[in-house]
Amino acid sequence: MSAARDAVGGSEPEDHGSRGVTAAAERSSVDSGMARSDQGATAGVPEQYGFDLEDERPLPELAPLPADPRWRVEHLPFLTAASIALLLCAASVGFFAGGSAAALGAAAGVALTTVSFTMSTLVIAWADTVRPALLMPLGLLVYVVKYSLLGVILAYVISSEWAGRTAMGWGVVAGVLGWTSVQIWWVARLAARK
Protein backbone atom coordinates (compact mmCIF):
# COMPACT_ATOMS: atom_id res chain seq x y z
CA MET A 1 0.00 0.00 0.00
CA SER A 2 2.84 2.40 0.77
CA ALA A 3 4.42 1.67 -2.64
CA ALA A 4 1.17 2.73 -4.32
CA ARG A 5 1.11 5.89 -2.21
CA ASP A 6 4.71 6.69 -3.09
CA ALA A 7 3.95 6.20 -6.80
CA VAL A 8 1.14 8.76 -6.71
CA GLY A 9 2.93 11.09 -4.36
CA GLY A 10 0.94 10.32 -1.22
CA SER A 11 2.29 10.17 2.29
CA GLU A 12 1.70 7.92 5.26
CA PRO A 13 -1.41 8.93 7.24
CA GLU A 14 -0.81 10.45 10.65
CA ASP A 15 -3.60 8.71 12.53
CA HIS A 16 -6.45 6.26 11.92
CA GLY A 17 -9.04 9.04 11.67
CA SER A 18 -7.47 10.59 8.57
CA ARG A 19 -6.99 7.19 6.86
CA GLY A 20 -10.35 7.42 5.00
CA VAL A 21 -9.60 10.91 3.70
CA THR A 22 -6.12 9.90 2.55
CA ALA A 23 -7.47 6.80 0.72
CA ALA A 24 -10.05 8.94 -1.09
CA ALA A 25 -7.34 11.41 -2.12
CA GLU A 26 -5.18 8.54 -3.40
CA ARG A 27 -8.05 7.17 -5.49
CA SER A 28 -8.74 10.54 -7.06
CA SER A 29 -5.06 11.08 -7.89
CA VAL A 30 -4.78 7.57 -9.40
CA ASP A 31 -7.98 8.15 -11.44
CA SER A 32 -6.70 11.48 -12.75
CA GLY A 33 -3.37 9.81 -13.64
CA MET A 34 -5.27 7.16 -15.63
CA ALA A 35 -7.24 9.84 -17.42
CA ARG A 36 -4.01 11.57 -18.44
CA SER A 37 -2.53 8.32 -19.77
CA ASP A 38 -5.73 7.64 -21.75
CA GLN A 39 -5.10 10.50 -24.11
CA GLY A 40 -4.50 9.03 -27.56
CA ALA A 41 -6.22 5.71 -26.76
CA THR A 42 -9.62 4.79 -28.11
CA ALA A 43 -12.70 3.78 -26.14
CA GLY A 44 -11.06 4.55 -22.82
CA VAL A 45 -8.47 1.77 -23.11
CA PRO A 46 -4.92 2.97 -22.46
CA GLU A 47 -2.35 2.33 -25.19
CA GLN A 48 -0.02 0.85 -22.63
CA TYR A 49 -2.23 -2.29 -22.52
CA GLY A 50 -1.58 -3.00 -26.19
CA PHE A 51 -5.11 -2.55 -27.57
CA ASP A 52 -5.30 -0.93 -30.95
CA LEU A 53 -8.55 -0.71 -32.90
CA GLU A 54 -6.65 0.07 -36.10
CA ASP A 55 -4.96 -3.35 -36.10
CA GLU A 56 -3.91 -4.30 -39.63
CA ARG A 57 -2.72 -7.84 -38.85
CA PRO A 58 -4.23 -10.53 -41.10
CA LEU A 59 -6.76 -12.99 -39.72
CA PRO A 60 -5.47 -16.47 -38.89
CA GLU A 61 -5.62 -19.06 -41.63
CA LEU A 62 -8.55 -21.49 -41.40
CA ALA A 63 -8.15 -25.13 -42.30
CA PRO A 64 -8.95 -25.75 -45.96
CA LEU A 65 -12.24 -27.40 -46.76
CA PRO A 66 -12.01 -30.84 -48.33
CA ALA A 67 -12.33 -31.01 -52.09
CA ASP A 68 -15.44 -33.19 -51.91
CA PRO A 69 -17.56 -32.73 -48.74
CA ARG A 70 -20.06 -35.41 -49.84
CA TRP A 71 -18.09 -38.11 -48.01
CA ARG A 72 -19.73 -36.95 -44.77
CA VAL A 73 -23.16 -38.09 -45.94
CA GLU A 74 -22.34 -40.77 -48.49
CA HIS A 75 -23.49 -43.46 -46.04
CA LEU A 76 -26.98 -41.97 -45.62
CA PRO A 77 -28.66 -43.62 -48.64
CA PHE A 78 -27.47 -47.07 -47.59
CA LEU A 79 -28.35 -46.53 -43.94
CA THR A 80 -31.77 -45.19 -44.89
CA ALA A 81 -32.43 -48.23 -47.07
CA ALA A 82 -31.35 -50.53 -44.24
CA SER A 83 -33.61 -48.61 -41.84
CA ILE A 84 -36.60 -48.90 -44.18
CA ALA A 85 -35.98 -52.66 -44.44
CA LEU A 86 -35.77 -52.84 -40.65
CA LEU A 87 -38.96 -50.76 -40.34
CA LEU A 88 -40.82 -53.23 -42.58
CA CYS A 89 -39.45 -56.19 -40.60
CA ALA A 90 -40.36 -54.56 -37.28
CA ALA A 91 -43.87 -53.79 -38.53
CA SER A 92 -44.28 -57.40 -39.68
CA VAL A 93 -43.06 -58.83 -36.38
CA GLY A 94 -45.26 -56.37 -34.49
CA PHE A 95 -48.30 -57.31 -36.56
CA PHE A 96 -47.82 -61.05 -35.97
CA ALA A 97 -47.07 -60.51 -32.26
CA GLY A 98 -49.79 -58.02 -31.32
CA GLY A 99 -51.88 -56.87 -34.24
CA SER A 100 -52.02 -53.59 -36.10
CA ALA A 101 -51.34 -51.39 -33.04
CA ALA A 102 -48.12 -53.28 -32.32
CA ALA A 103 -47.14 -53.09 -36.00
CA LEU A 104 -47.66 -49.32 -35.99
CA GLY A 105 -45.73 -48.99 -32.70
CA ALA A 106 -42.75 -51.01 -33.91
CA ALA A 107 -42.63 -49.11 -37.19
CA ALA A 108 -42.91 -45.77 -35.35
CA GLY A 109 -40.02 -46.71 -33.04
CA VAL A 110 -37.72 -47.55 -35.96
CA ALA A 111 -38.82 -44.42 -37.85
CA LEU A 112 -38.18 -42.24 -34.79
CA THR A 113 -34.60 -43.43 -34.43
CA THR A 114 -33.98 -43.19 -38.18
CA VAL A 115 -35.10 -39.56 -38.24
CA SER A 116 -33.03 -38.85 -35.12
CA PHE A 117 -29.80 -40.29 -36.52
CA THR A 118 -30.35 -38.72 -39.94
CA MET A 119 -30.91 -35.30 -38.37
CA SER A 120 -27.67 -35.59 -36.37
CA THR A 121 -25.70 -36.67 -39.43
CA LEU A 122 -27.00 -33.83 -41.59
CA VAL A 123 -26.41 -31.12 -38.97
CA ILE A 124 -22.90 -32.33 -38.18
CA ALA A 125 -22.01 -32.63 -41.88
CA TRP A 126 -23.35 -29.13 -42.52
CA ALA A 127 -21.40 -27.66 -39.58
CA ASP A 128 -18.19 -29.37 -40.68
CA THR A 129 -18.63 -28.01 -44.20
CA VAL A 130 -19.48 -24.44 -43.18
CA ARG A 131 -17.21 -23.99 -40.17
CA PRO A 132 -15.51 -26.88 -38.34
CA ALA A 133 -15.46 -24.89 -35.10
CA LEU A 134 -19.24 -25.34 -34.95
CA LEU A 135 -19.00 -29.12 -34.75
CA MET A 136 -18.91 -29.45 -30.98
CA PRO A 137 -21.56 -26.86 -30.04
CA LEU A 138 -23.99 -27.90 -32.78
CA GLY A 139 -23.36 -31.59 -32.17
CA LEU A 140 -24.12 -31.17 -28.49
CA LEU A 141 -27.17 -29.01 -29.22
CA VAL A 142 -28.60 -31.59 -31.62
CA TYR A 143 -27.86 -34.33 -29.11
CA VAL A 144 -29.70 -32.52 -26.32
CA VAL A 145 -32.65 -31.57 -28.55
CA LYS A 146 -33.13 -35.00 -30.08
CA TYR A 147 -32.91 -36.90 -26.79
CA SER A 148 -35.18 -34.39 -25.10
CA LEU A 149 -37.76 -34.87 -27.87
CA LEU A 150 -37.30 -38.63 -27.72
CA GLY A 151 -37.84 -38.55 -23.96
CA VAL A 152 -40.96 -36.40 -24.26
CA ILE A 153 -42.42 -38.61 -27.00
CA LEU A 154 -41.70 -41.83 -25.14
CA ALA A 155 -43.01 -40.40 -21.86
CA TYR A 156 -46.24 -39.43 -23.60
CA VAL A 157 -46.57 -42.85 -25.26
CA ILE A 158 -45.85 -44.72 -22.02
CA SER A 159 -48.40 -42.69 -20.07
CA SER A 160 -51.08 -43.41 -22.67
CA GLU A 161 -53.15 -46.55 -22.84
CA TRP A 162 -52.11 -47.24 -26.44
CA ALA A 163 -51.69 -50.93 -27.23
CA GLY A 164 -48.58 -50.32 -29.36
CA ARG A 165 -46.46 -48.64 -26.71
CA THR A 166 -44.39 -51.73 -25.83
CA ALA A 167 -43.82 -52.48 -29.49
CA MET A 168 -42.71 -48.87 -30.00
CA GLY A 169 -40.11 -49.27 -27.27
CA TRP A 170 -38.81 -52.42 -28.95
CA GLY A 171 -38.86 -50.58 -32.27
CA VAL A 172 -36.64 -47.84 -30.82
CA VAL A 173 -34.22 -50.48 -29.53
CA ALA A 174 -34.22 -52.26 -32.91
CA GLY A 175 -33.71 -48.95 -34.74
CA VAL A 176 -30.74 -47.95 -32.58
CA LEU A 177 -29.09 -51.37 -32.85
CA GLY A 178 -29.78 -51.61 -36.57
CA TRP A 179 -28.51 -48.13 -37.45
CA THR A 180 -25.44 -48.46 -35.23
CA SER A 181 -24.46 -51.88 -36.61
CA VAL A 182 -24.89 -50.84 -40.22
CA GLN A 183 -22.88 -47.65 -39.61
CA ILE A 184 -20.10 -49.64 -37.92
CA TRP A 185 -20.06 -52.00 -40.92
CA TRP A 186 -19.95 -49.03 -43.31
CA VAL A 187 -17.07 -47.34 -41.49
CA ALA A 188 -15.12 -50.62 -41.31
CA ARG A 189 -15.66 -51.15 -45.05
CA LEU A 190 -14.59 -47.57 -45.76
CA ALA A 191 -11.45 -47.96 -43.62
CA ALA A 192 -10.56 -51.21 -45.38
CA ARG A 193 -11.02 -49.52 -48.77
CA LYS A 194 -8.49 -46.81 -47.88
C-alpha positions as CSV (number, residue, x, y, z in Angstrom):
1,M,0.0,0.0,0.0
2,S,2.8,2.4,0.8
3,A,4.4,1.7,-2.6
4,A,1.2,2.7,-4.3
5,R,1.1,5.9,-2.2
6,D,4.7,6.7,-3.1
7,A,4.0,6.2,-6.8
8,V,1.1,8.8,-6.7
9,G,2.9,11.1,-4.4
10,G,0.9,10.3,-1.2
11,S,2.3,10.2,2.3
12,E,1.7,7.9,5.3
13,P,-1.4,8.9,7.2
14,E,-0.8,10.5,10.6
15,D,-3.6,8.7,12.5
16,H,-6.5,6.3,11.9
17,G,-9.0,9.0,11.7
18,S,-7.5,10.6,8.6
19,R,-7.0,7.2,6.9
20,G,-10.4,7.4,5.0
21,V,-9.6,10.9,3.7
22,T,-6.1,9.9,2.6
23,A,-7.5,6.8,0.7
24,A,-10.1,8.9,-1.1
25,A,-7.3,11.4,-2.1
26,E,-5.2,8.5,-3.4
27,R,-8.1,7.2,-5.5
28,S,-8.7,10.5,-7.1
29,S,-5.1,11.1,-7.9
30,V,-4.8,7.6,-9.4
31,D,-8.0,8.2,-11.4
32,S,-6.7,11.5,-12.7
33,G,-3.4,9.8,-13.6
34,M,-5.3,7.2,-15.6
35,A,-7.2,9.8,-17.4
36,R,-4.0,11.6,-18.4
37,S,-2.5,8.3,-19.8
38,D,-5.7,7.6,-21.7
39,Q,-5.1,10.5,-24.1
40,G,-4.5,9.0,-27.6
41,A,-6.2,5.7,-26.8
42,T,-9.6,4.8,-28.1
43,A,-12.7,3.8,-26.1
44,G,-11.1,4.6,-22.8
45,V,-8.5,1.8,-23.1
46,P,-4.9,3.0,-22.5
47,E,-2.3,2.3,-25.2
48,Q,0.0,0.9,-22.6
49,Y,-2.2,-2.3,-22.5
50,G,-1.6,-3.0,-26.2
51,F,-5.1,-2.6,-27.6
52,D,-5.3,-0.9,-30.9
53,L,-8.5,-0.7,-32.9
54,E,-6.7,0.1,-36.1
55,D,-5.0,-3.4,-36.1
56,E,-3.9,-4.3,-39.6
57,R,-2.7,-7.8,-38.9
58,P,-4.2,-10.5,-41.1
59,L,-6.8,-13.0,-39.7
60,P,-5.5,-16.5,-38.9
61,E,-5.6,-19.1,-41.6
62,L,-8.6,-21.5,-41.4
63,A,-8.2,-25.1,-42.3
64,P,-8.9,-25.7,-46.0
65,L,-12.2,-27.4,-46.8
66,P,-12.0,-30.8,-48.3
67,A,-12.3,-31.0,-52.1
68,D,-15.4,-33.2,-51.9
69,P,-17.6,-32.7,-48.7
70,R,-20.1,-35.4,-49.8
71,W,-18.1,-38.1,-48.0
72,R,-19.7,-36.9,-44.8
73,V,-23.2,-38.1,-45.9
74,E,-22.3,-40.8,-48.5
75,H,-23.5,-43.5,-46.0
76,L,-27.0,-42.0,-45.6
77,P,-28.7,-43.6,-48.6
78,F,-27.5,-47.1,-47.6
79,L,-28.3,-46.5,-43.9
80,T,-31.8,-45.2,-44.9
81,A,-32.4,-48.2,-47.1
82,A,-31.3,-50.5,-44.2
83,S,-33.6,-48.6,-41.8
84,I,-36.6,-48.9,-44.2
85,A,-36.0,-52.7,-44.4
86,L,-35.8,-52.8,-40.6
87,L,-39.0,-50.8,-40.3
88,L,-40.8,-53.2,-42.6
89,C,-39.4,-56.2,-40.6
90,A,-40.4,-54.6,-37.3
91,A,-43.9,-53.8,-38.5
92,S,-44.3,-57.4,-39.7
93,V,-43.1,-58.8,-36.4
94,G,-45.3,-56.4,-34.5
95,F,-48.3,-57.3,-36.6
96,F,-47.8,-61.0,-36.0
97,A,-47.1,-60.5,-32.3
98,G,-49.8,-58.0,-31.3
99,G,-51.9,-56.9,-34.2
100,S,-52.0,-53.6,-36.1
101,A,-51.3,-51.4,-33.0
102,A,-48.1,-53.3,-32.3
103,A,-47.1,-53.1,-36.0
104,L,-47.7,-49.3,-36.0
105,G,-45.7,-49.0,-32.7
106,A,-42.7,-51.0,-33.9
107,A,-42.6,-49.1,-37.2
108,A,-42.9,-45.8,-35.4
109,G,-40.0,-46.7,-33.0
110,V,-37.7,-47.5,-36.0
111,A,-38.8,-44.4,-37.8
112,L,-38.2,-42.2,-34.8
113,T,-34.6,-43.4,-34.4
114,T,-34.0,-43.2,-38.2
115,V,-35.1,-39.6,-38.2
116,S,-33.0,-38.9,-35.1
117,F,-29.8,-40.3,-36.5
118,T,-30.3,-38.7,-39.9
119,M,-30.9,-35.3,-38.4
120,S,-27.7,-35.6,-36.4
121,T,-25.7,-36.7,-39.4
122,L,-27.0,-33.8,-41.6
123,V,-26.4,-31.1,-39.0
124,I,-22.9,-32.3,-38.2
125,A,-22.0,-32.6,-41.9
126,W,-23.3,-29.1,-42.5
127,A,-21.4,-27.7,-39.6
128,D,-18.2,-29.4,-40.7
129,T,-18.6,-28.0,-44.2
130,V,-19.5,-24.4,-43.2
131,R,-17.2,-24.0,-40.2
132,P,-15.5,-26.9,-38.3
133,A,-15.5,-24.9,-35.1
134,L,-19.2,-25.3,-34.9
135,L,-19.0,-29.1,-34.8
136,M,-18.9,-29.4,-31.0
137,P,-21.6,-26.9,-30.0
138,L,-24.0,-27.9,-32.8
139,G,-23.4,-31.6,-32.2
140,L,-24.1,-31.2,-28.5
141,L,-27.2,-29.0,-29.2
142,V,-28.6,-31.6,-31.6
143,Y,-27.9,-34.3,-29.1
144,V,-29.7,-32.5,-26.3
145,V,-32.6,-31.6,-28.6
146,K,-33.1,-35.0,-30.1
147,Y,-32.9,-36.9,-26.8
148,S,-35.2,-34.4,-25.1
149,L,-37.8,-34.9,-27.9
150,L,-37.3,-38.6,-27.7
151,G,-37.8,-38.5,-24.0
152,V,-41.0,-36.4,-24.3
153,I,-42.4,-38.6,-27.0
154,L,-41.7,-41.8,-25.1
155,A,-43.0,-40.4,-21.9
156,Y,-46.2,-39.4,-23.6
157,V,-46.6,-42.8,-25.3
158,I,-45.8,-44.7,-22.0
159,S,-48.4,-42.7,-20.1
160,S,-51.1,-43.4,-22.7
161,E,-53.1,-46.6,-22.8
162,W,-52.1,-47.2,-26.4
163,A,-51.7,-50.9,-27.2
164,G,-48.6,-50.3,-29.4
165,R,-46.5,-48.6,-26.7
166,T,-44.4,-51.7,-25.8
167,A,-43.8,-52.5,-29.5
168,M,-42.7,-48.9,-30.0
169,G,-40.1,-49.3,-27.3
170,W,-38.8,-52.4,-28.9
171,G,-38.9,-50.6,-32.3
172,V,-36.6,-47.8,-30.8
173,V,-34.2,-50.5,-29.5
174,A,-34.2,-52.3,-32.9
175,G,-33.7,-48.9,-34.7
176,V,-30.7,-47.9,-32.6
177,L,-29.1,-51.4,-32.8
178,G,-29.8,-51.6,-36.6
179,W,-28.5,-48.1,-37.4
180,T,-25.4,-48.5,-35.2
181,S,-24.5,-51.9,-36.6
182,V,-24.9,-50.8,-40.2
183,Q,-22.9,-47.7,-39.6
184,I,-20.1,-49.6,-37.9
185,W,-20.1,-52.0,-40.9
186,W,-20.0,-49.0,-43.3
187,V,-17.1,-47.3,-41.5
188,A,-15.1,-50.6,-41.3
189,R,-15.7,-51.1,-45.1
190,L,-14.6,-47.6,-45.8
191,A,-11.5,-48.0,-43.6
192,A,-10.6,-51.2,-45.4
193,R,-11.0,-49.5,-48.8
194,K,-8.5,-46.8,-47.9
